[in-house]
Amino acid sequence: MTIKIINKSNHDLPHYETIASAGMDLRAHISEPISLKPLERTIVKTGLFIELPIGTEAQVRPRSGLAAKKGITVLNAPGTVDADYRGEIGVILVNLSNEDFTIENGERIAQLVIAKHERADWEEVEVLSETSRGEGGFGSTGIK
């Protein structure tokens, strides 16, 4: 699939690191470092603008290394970039650690996964089919 992109940053285009990678790293495009205090959040711009085909979305997800090592994650993970959005991709980052974290220009802050999706049509009914699980939720399947 080919996706149109405008890159207003001074960084390379996002790319797959390996043949089996699902996501591409997004980099911060900022004029000066941003310091995030514990539990603070901010929107970090990327300088990227994309035109997705209808029936696809771009999912903005946390980078596992940044989350595990520094406690930095994407607040609305996964964030969705819709096919009709033409603005700059921004990443909502939150600092869940106990220490300040500084975001530098060019830092890898999140990953972008391109995914196909379906659109649903609702059919209102009075009764749903029965299953062995029934109404059990939130741990009812025995997974601890």
MDAnalysis code that builds the backbone (N, CA, C; Angstrom):
import MDAnalysis as mda
import numpy as np

u = mda.Universe.empty(432, n_residues=144, atom_resindex=np.repeat(np.arange(144), 3), trajectory=True)
u.add_TopologyAttr("name", ["N", "CA", "C"] * 144)
u.add_TopologyAttr("resid", np.arange(1, 145))
u.add_TopologyAttr("resname", ["MET", "THR", "ILE", "LYS", "ILE", "ILE", "ASN", "LYS", "SER", "ASN", "HIS", "ASP", "LEU", "PRO", "HIS", "TYR", "GLU", "THR", "ILE", "ALA", "SER", "ALA", "GLY", "MET", "ASP", "LEU", "ARG", "ALA", "HIS", "ILE", "SER", "GLU", "PRO", "ILE", "SER", "LEU", "LYS", "PRO", "LEU", "GLU", "ARG", "THR", "ILE", "VAL", "LYS", "THR", "GLY", "LEU", "PHE", "ILE", "GLU", "LEU", "PRO", "ILE", "GLY", "THR", "GLU", "ALA", "GLN", "VAL", "ARG", "PRO", "ARG", "SER", "GLY", "LEU", "ALA", "ALA", "LYS", "LYS", "GLY", "ILE", "THR", "VAL", "LEU", "ASN", "ALA", "PRO", "GLY", "THR", "VAL", "ASP", "ALA", "ASP", "TYR", "ARG", "GLY", "GLU", "ILE", "GLY", "VAL", "ILE", "LEU", "VAL", "ASN", "LEU", "SER", "ASN", "GLU", "ASP", "PHE", "THR", "ILE", "GLU", "ASN", "GLY", "GLU", "ARG", "ILE", "ALA", "GLN", "LEU", "VAL", "ILE", "ALA", "LYS", "HIS", "GLU", "ARG", "ALA", "ASP", "TRP", "GLU", "GLU", "VAL", "GLU", "VAL", "LEU", "SER", "GLU", "THR", "SER", "ARG", "GLY", "GLU", "GLY", "GLY", "PHE", "GLY", "SER", "THR", "GLY", "ILE", "LYS"])
u.atoms.positions = np.array([
    [0.853, -1.171, 0.000],
    [0.000, 0.000, 0.000],
    [0.904, 1.241, 0.000],
    [0.568, 2.186, -0.809],
    [1.310, 3.443, -0.878],
    [0.489, 4.535, -0.202],
    [1.154, 5.318, 0.639],
    [0.484, 6.391, 1.376],
    [1.205, 7.704, 1.083],
    [0.425, 8.734, 0.723],
    [0.991, 10.062, 0.479],
    [1.379, 10.675, 1.823],
    [2.556, 11.341, 1.847],
    [3.050, 11.942, 3.090],
    [3.752, 13.256, 2.786],
    [3.539, 14.236, 3.636],
    [4.304, 15.486, 3.626],
    [5.149, 15.467, 4.887],
    [6.442, 15.703, 4.717],
    [7.370, 15.694, 5.851],
    [7.922, 17.100, 6.035],
    [7.431, 17.824, 7.038],
    [7.912, 19.177, 7.338],
    [8.975, 19.157, 8.430],
    [9.367, 17.958, 8.862],
    [10.431, 17.850, 9.864],
    [11.768, 17.763, 9.139],
    [12.828, 17.777, 9.913],
    [14.164, 17.585, 9.336],
    [14.647, 16.153, 9.585],
    [13.707, 15.234, 9.786],
    [14.025, 13.829, 10.062],
    [13.620, 12.969, 8.872],
    [14.221, 11.784, 8.778],
    [13.848, 10.842, 7.740],
    [12.389, 10.436, 7.898],
    [11.804, 9.947, 6.808],
    [10.444, 9.420, 6.880],
    [10.415, 8.215, 7.822],
    [9.286, 7.982, 8.495],
    [9.170, 6.755, 9.289],
    [9.405, 5.551, 8.386],
    [10.036, 4.529, 8.936],
    [10.310, 3.329, 8.149],
    [10.302, 2.108, 9.060],
    [10.143, 0.935, 8.437],
    [10.159, -0.321, 9.173],
    [11.604, -0.719, 9.424],
    [11.926, -1.062, 10.674],
    [13.295, -1.425, 11.032],
    [13.678, -2.816, 10.541],
    [12.686, -3.734, 10.491],
    [12.947, -5.089, 10.013],
    [11.829, -5.504, 9.061],
    [12.034, -6.593, 8.363],
    [11.039, -7.100, 7.416],
    [9.737, -7.495, 8.119],
    [9.795, -7.834, 9.390],
    [8.605, -8.284, 10.121],
    [8.022, -7.208, 11.044],
    [8.579, -6.007, 11.048],
    [8.073, -4.934, 11.916],
    [6.664, -4.517, 11.510],
    [5.785, -4.354, 12.487],
    [4.429, -3.875, 12.233],
    [4.364, -2.351, 12.287],
    [5.238, -1.748, 13.102],
    [5.193, -0.308, 13.304],
    [6.438, 0.400, 12.829],
    [6.276, 1.702, 12.604],
    [7.373, 2.594, 12.216],
    [7.504, 3.661, 13.299],
    [8.719, 3.970, 13.694],
    [8.920, 4.962, 14.743],
    [8.556, 6.363, 14.272],
    [7.877, 7.108, 15.161],
    [7.602, 8.524, 14.958],
    [8.595, 9.314, 15.790],
    [9.093, 10.400, 15.226],
    [10.082, 11.240, 15.914],
    [9.491, 12.602, 16.264],
    [9.956, 13.139, 17.392],
    [9.526, 14.474, 17.818],
    [10.084, 15.517, 16.856],
    [9.221, 16.436, 16.458],
    [9.630, 17.582, 15.630],
    [9.326, 18.837, 16.449],
    [10.306, 19.217, 17.278],
    [10.119, 20.333, 18.205],
    [11.300, 21.292, 18.098],
    [11.035, 22.575, 18.348],
    [12.084, 23.594, 18.233],
    [12.975, 23.651, 19.467],
    [12.443, 23.211, 20.609],
    [13.243, 23.155, 21.834],
    [12.787, 21.971, 22.666],
    [13.643, 21.454, 23.533],
    [13.265, 20.286, 24.349],
    [12.022, 20.562, 25.188],
    [11.258, 19.511, 25.435],
    [10.062, 19.578, 26.279],
    [10.337, 18.730, 27.514],
    [10.158, 19.330, 28.701],
    [10.349, 18.598, 29.950],
    [8.980, 18.198, 30.494],
    [8.821, 16.896, 30.720],
    [7.583, 16.370, 31.288],
    [7.829, 15.966, 32.733],
    [7.112, 16.585, 33.644],
    [7.185, 16.198, 35.049],
    [6.337, 14.937, 35.259],
    [6.512, 14.238, 36.385],
    [5.677, 13.067, 36.656],
    [4.187, 13.391, 36.540],
    [3.454, 12.514, 35.852],
    [2.013, 12.601, 35.596],
    [1.614, 13.753, 34.676],
    [2.576, 14.442, 34.111],
    [2.278, 15.517, 33.172],
    [2.129, 14.936, 31.768],
    [1.320, 15.590, 30.936],
    [1.127, 15.151, 29.559],
    [1.295, 16.329, 28.612],
    [1.581, 16.017, 27.355],
    [1.721, 17.034, 26.329],
    [1.500, 16.412, 24.963],
    [1.187, 17.242, 23.993],
    [1.090, 16.784, 22.607],
    [2.403, 17.147, 21.920],
    [3.056, 16.135, 21.369],
    [4.333, 16.333, 20.680],
    [4.088, 16.205, 19.183],
    [4.431, 17.245, 18.435],
    [4.242, 17.250, 16.982],
    [5.335, 16.435, 16.306],
    [5.006, 15.925, 15.107],
    [5.953, 15.094, 14.359],
    [6.404, 15.722, 13.046],
    [5.695, 16.745, 12.582],
    [6.015, 17.341, 11.286],
    [5.500, 16.525, 10.116],
    [4.699, 15.494, 10.396],
    [4.200, 14.597, 9.352],
    [2.711, 14.806, 9.114],
    [2.343, 14.798, 7.838],
    [0.957, 14.913, 7.387],
    [0.737, 13.783, 6.388],
    [-0.349, 13.005, 6.544],
    [-0.535, 11.850, 5.673],
    [-1.928, 11.843, 5.055],
    [-2.039, 11.128, 3.950],
    [-3.319, 10.903, 3.274],
    [-3.512, 9.398, 3.157],
    [-4.340, 8.866, 4.037],
    [-4.594, 7.428, 4.082],
    [-5.732, 7.047, 3.137],
    [-5.668, 5.845, 2.575],
    [-6.801, 5.352, 1.792],
    [-8.006, 5.101, 2.706],
    [-9.215, 5.340, 2.204],
    [-10.421, 5.031, 2.970],
    [-10.414, 3.539, 3.279],
    [-10.788, 3.199, 4.495],
    [-10.759, 1.807, 4.943],
    [-9.501, 1.474, 5.722],
    [-8.639, 2.492, 5.940],
    [-7.440, 2.299, 6.748],
    [-7.381, 3.370, 7.832],
    [-6.591, 3.090, 8.835],
    [-6.296, 4.059, 9.891],
    [-4.819, 3.950, 10.213],
    [-4.266, 4.984, 10.802],
    [-2.915, 4.924, 11.349],
    [-3.070, 4.900, 12.863],
    [-2.533, 3.871, 13.508],
    [-2.621, 3.746, 14.959],
    [-1.315, 4.241, 15.577],
    [-1.425, 5.193, 16.498],
    [-0.268, 5.729, 17.216],
    [-0.166, 4.958, 18.519],
    [0.932, 4.234, 18.673],
    [1.116, 3.347, 19.827],
    [2.393, 3.703, 20.583],
    [2.449, 3.299, 21.868],
    [3.669, 3.538, 22.643],
    [4.843, 2.731, 22.101],
    [6.034, 3.209, 22.371],
    [7.254, 2.436, 22.131],
    [7.528, 1.659, 23.417],
    [7.682, 0.354, 23.305],
    [7.828, -0.478, 24.498],
    [9.073, -0.118, 25.305],
    [10.171, 0.184, 24.642],
    [11.401, 0.533, 25.357],
    [11.255, 1.816, 26.153],
    [10.603, 2.817, 25.574],
    [10.400, 4.087, 26.272],
    [9.476, 3.896, 27.480],
    [8.470, 3.047, 27.309],
    [7.549, 2.775, 28.423],
    [8.243, 1.997, 29.534],
    [8.971, 0.947, 29.184],
    [9.607, 0.087, 30.188],
    [10.762, 0.780, 30.900],
    [11.583, 1.512, 30.156],
    [12.784, 2.117, 30.743],
    [12.528, 3.474, 31.388],
    [11.578, 4.255, 30.839],
    [11.391, 5.630, 31.303],
    [9.986, 5.949, 31.821],
    [9.027, 5.037, 31.638],
    [7.665, 5.293, 32.100],
    [6.900, 6.263, 31.217],
    [7.329, 6.425, 29.969],
    [6.685, 7.349, 29.033],
    [5.809, 6.538, 28.087],
    [4.530, 6.939, 27.961],
    [3.621, 6.186, 27.103],
    [2.683, 7.134, 26.366],
    [1.965, 6.585, 25.402],
    [0.951, 7.330, 24.666],
    [-0.333, 7.265, 25.486],
    [-0.874, 8.420, 25.831],
    [-1.989, 8.477, 26.770],
    [-3.261, 7.834, 26.230],
    [-3.576, 8.029, 24.976],
    [-4.814, 7.488, 24.407],
    [-4.538, 6.269, 23.526],
    [-3.607, 5.436, 23.960],
    [-3.130, 4.327, 23.140],
    [-4.207, 3.282, 22.880],
    [-4.366, 2.839, 21.641],
    [-3.742, 3.486, 20.495],
    [-4.554, 4.686, 20.036],
    [-3.848, 5.735, 19.688],
    [-4.492, 6.897, 19.072],
    [-4.805, 6.557, 17.623],
    [-5.869, 7.115, 17.089],
    [-6.266, 6.837, 15.718],
    [-6.133, 8.072, 14.849],
    [-5.471, 7.910, 13.695],
    [-5.458, 8.931, 12.658],
    [-6.413, 8.427, 11.583],
    [-7.523, 9.139, 11.382],
    [-8.524, 8.735, 10.405],
    [-8.101, 9.082, 8.986],
    [-8.702, 8.389, 8.025],
    [-8.351, 8.572, 6.613],
    [-8.679, 9.969, 6.098],
    [-9.608, 10.670, 6.723],
    [-9.952, 12.009, 6.232],
    [-9.241, 13.133, 7.000],
    [-8.363, 12.799, 7.933],
    [-7.614, 13.808, 8.687],
    [-6.419, 14.270, 7.860],
    [-6.218, 15.580, 7.746],
    [-5.107, 16.118, 6.966],
    [-4.167, 17.000, 7.791],
    [-4.377, 17.060, 9.093],
    [-3.516, 17.865, 9.944],
    [-2.233, 17.127, 10.306],
    [-1.395, 17.816, 11.045],
    [-0.121, 17.236, 11.500],
    [-0.374, 16.143, 12.526],
    [0.356, 15.052, 12.412],
    [0.256, 13.981, 13.396],
    [0.915, 14.453, 14.689],
    [0.153, 14.399, 15.769],
    [0.662, 14.717, 17.094],
    [0.524, 13.496, 17.981],
    [1.375, 13.401, 18.974],
    [1.385, 12.259, 19.881],
    [1.157, 12.771, 21.299],
    [0.120, 12.248, 21.965],
    [-0.142, 12.631, 23.355],
    [0.716, 11.739, 24.245],
    [1.768, 12.314, 24.813],
    [2.655, 11.567, 25.708],
    [2.347, 11.918, 27.155],
    [2.500, 10.919, 28.038],
    [2.336, 11.131, 29.467],
    [3.527, 10.494, 30.176],
    [3.960, 11.148, 31.234],
    [5.069, 10.654, 32.045],
    [4.487, 9.942, 33.270],
    [4.550, 8.625, 33.267],
    [4.037, 7.838, 34.396],
    [5.125, 7.448, 35.382],
    [6.313, 8.020, 35.216],
    [7.405, 7.719, 36.132],
    [7.405, 8.726, 37.291],
    [8.373, 8.574, 38.182],
    [8.527, 9.498, 39.309],
    [9.590, 10.547, 39.049],
    [10.131, 10.571, 37.823],
    [11.208, 11.509, 37.486],
    [10.822, 12.344, 36.272],
    [11.383, 13.547, 36.188],
    [11.184, 14.374, 35.000],
    [11.769, 13.655, 33.788],
    [11.168, 13.880, 32.628],
    [11.670, 13.302, 31.388],
    [11.738, 14.399, 30.344],
    [12.854, 14.494, 29.643],
    [13.033, 15.518, 28.625],
    [12.953, 14.892, 27.239],
    [12.072, 15.454, 26.417],
    [11.909, 15.022, 25.029],
    [12.757, 15.934, 24.156],
    [13.636, 15.339, 23.371],
    [14.522, 16.090, 22.479],
    [14.007, 16.016, 21.044],
    [14.340, 17.011, 20.243],
    [14.017, 16.989, 18.825],
    [14.630, 15.741, 18.184],
    [13.837, 15.018, 17.416],
    [14.328, 13.820, 16.741],
    [14.199, 12.547, 17.549],
    [13.820, 12.672, 18.815],
    [13.673, 11.481, 19.660],
    [12.523, 10.615, 19.168],
    [12.714, 9.309, 19.198],
    [11.658, 8.369, 18.827],
    [10.650, 8.312, 19.974],
    [9.433, 8.785, 19.725],
    [8.456, 8.971, 20.799],
    [7.282, 8.004, 20.753],
    [7.043, 7.384, 19.615],
    [5.893, 6.483, 19.464],
    [6.108, 5.671, 18.201],
    [5.181, 4.755, 17.944],
    [5.239, 4.035, 16.682],
    [3.898, 4.147, 15.975],
    [3.953, 4.042, 14.657],
    [2.773, 4.176, 13.813],
    [2.526, 2.850, 13.105],
    [1.303, 2.328, 13.259],
    [0.907, 1.086, 12.602],
    [-0.250, 1.412, 11.660],
    [-0.130, 1.023, 10.406],
    [-1.193, 1.217, 9.427],
    [-2.062, -0.037, 9.439],
    [-3.383, 0.141, 9.594],
    [-4.278, -1.009, 9.709],
    [-5.557, -0.788, 8.906],
    [-6.061, -1.868, 8.321],
    [-7.363, -1.829, 7.665],
    [-8.440, -1.984, 8.738],
    [-9.604, -1.451, 8.450],
    [-10.713, -1.596, 9.394],
    [-12.014, -1.751, 8.627],
    [-13.022, -2.210, 9.329],
    [-14.369, -2.380, 8.771],
    [-15.281, -1.283, 9.294],
    [-16.338, -1.010, 8.546],
    [-17.407, -0.119, 9.011],
    [-18.618, -0.984, 9.302],
    [-19.298, -0.700, 10.386],
    [-20.431, -1.522, 10.813],
    [-21.756, -0.837, 10.514],
    [-22.741, -1.634, 10.215],
    [-24.128, -1.187, 10.150],
    [-24.847, -1.848, 11.318],
    [-25.630, -1.081, 12.059],
    [-26.352, -1.620, 13.208],
    [-27.638, -2.283, 12.759],
    [-27.970, -3.391, 13.389],
    [-29.259, -4.050, 13.219],
    [-29.875, -4.167, 14.605],
    [-30.872, -3.347, 14.877],
    [-31.512, -3.399, 16.196],
    [-32.364, -4.651, 16.313],
    [-32.180, -5.372, 17.431],
    [-32.936, -6.597, 17.697],
    [-33.412, -6.564, 19.145],
    [-34.255, -7.502, 19.516],
    [-34.760, -7.598, 20.882],
    [-33.951, -8.586, 21.713],
    [-33.304, -9.582, 21.047],
    [-32.587, -10.649, 21.741],
    [-31.307, -10.954, 20.977],
    [-30.232, -11.255, 21.720],
    [-28.970, -11.684, 21.124],
    [-28.837, -13.191, 21.274],
    [-28.061, -13.827, 20.400],
    [-27.855, -15.275, 20.515],
    [-27.125, -15.582, 21.817],
    [-27.369, -16.778, 22.355],
    [-26.746, -17.175, 23.615],
    [-25.397, -17.835, 23.359],
    [-24.479, -17.663, 24.305],
    [-23.163, -18.309, 24.264],
    [-22.880, -18.915, 25.628],
    [-21.859, -19.766, 25.714],
    [-21.511, -20.356, 27.010],
    [-20.994, -19.281, 27.978],
    [-20.426, -18.227, 27.479],
    [-19.921, -17.152, 28.337],
    [-21.059, -16.271, 28.838],
    [-22.022, -16.039, 27.990],
    [-23.155, -15.209, 28.391],
    [-22.747, -13.793, 28.720],
    [-23.183, -13.297, 29.878],
    [-22.921, -11.921, 30.276],
    [-21.645, -11.779, 31.099],
    [-20.899, -12.856, 31.254],
    [-19.685, -12.788, 32.076],
    [-18.624, -11.895, 31.427],
    [-18.067, -11.014, 32.200],
    [-17.026, -10.107, 31.704],
    [-15.998, -9.829, 32.776],
    [-14.984, -9.112, 32.446],
    [-13.961, -8.657, 33.382],
    [-13.449, -9.783, 34.267],
    [-12.795, -10.759, 33.646],
    [-12.186, -11.847, 34.403],
    [-13.043, -13.080, 34.529],
    [-14.192, -13.082, 33.906],
    [-15.108, -14.222, 34.073],
    [-14.673, -15.471, 33.317],
    [-13.689, -15.362, 32.431],
    [-13.257, -16.537, 31.665],
    [-12.223, -17.353, 32.400],
    [-11.898, -16.969, 33.634],
    [-10.969, -17.740, 34.441],
    [-9.521, -17.303, 34.321],
    [-9.252, -16.312, 33.503],
    [-7.880, -15.817, 33.357],
    [-7.580, -14.931, 34.562],
    [-6.462, -15.249, 35.234],
    [-6.097, -14.479, 36.433],
    [-4.909, -13.618, 36.186],
])
